[in-house]
Amino acid sequence: MHQESVRVEPGGRGLHDVTDAVRRVVHAAGVRTGLCNVCVQHTSASLVVQENADPAVRRDLEAFLARLAPEGADYEHEEEGPDDMPSHIRAALTRTAETLPVSGAELALGTWQAIYLWEHRRAPHRRTLVVTVWGL
């Protein structure tokens, strides 16, 4: 079993490709067949495996989630700014961990798939991913 913490600094709200960072950990693990778990250690960001070809997909996902948890609604938690509580709701509606297969010492992603850190805050934040790889 191999585990690393990976620091990423996405440039604010949106989906940010972290596939290469996760691949580096998989390669360092030396696992040929197994699983890779990625967990984001924050409550206002999440992870998603999604299409990597058309940026419109990411824009549409962001717009849809913004309609579900809009800024400016009557939230009780407002100490950290108007985008904070909507960010917590967006993270609660999505996933903070993904588990993916490792096959032939590579992440077994589809042709059009990538792993994205979904930053829900407007301003850039430093985020930590815990990547755990295990297998044979």
Residue, then its C-alpha position, 0 to 999 in steps of 0.5 A: m500500500h502506498q499513500e501520498s498527500v498532494r497539494v494543489e492550488p486551483g485558480g478559484r471556482g470550477l473544475h480543475d484537472v488533477t489526473d496527472a498528479v494522481r497518475r504520478v502517485v500511482h506510478a510511484a506506488g509500483v502497483r500493477t493491478g489494484l485500486c486508487n482512492v483519491c480524497v479531498q480534505h476540505t468541506s468546500a471542494s469535491l472530486v468528480v470523474q468527468e469528460n475531458a474533451d469539451p470544456a462546455v461540459r464543465r461549464d454546464l456542470e458548474a452552472f447547474l450546481a450554481r442554480l441548486a446552491p446559489e449565492g445570496a440565498d438566506y443562509e445562517h452560516e455567512e461568516e466566511g463570505p457569501d460563497d462559503m455556505p453555497s460551497h458547503i452545500r455543493a460539496a455535500l451534493t457531490r463527492t469528496a472521494e473517488t476510487l478508481p481501478v489500476s490496470g497495467a500500472e496505470l489508472a484505468l480511465g476511459t478515453w474521455q475521462a479525467i479526475y477533477l478537483w471541483e473548487h466551489r469557492r470563488a477565490p483560489h485556495r490551497r487544497t490537499l488530496v490524499v491519494t492511496v494506492w493498493g494492490l499487486 
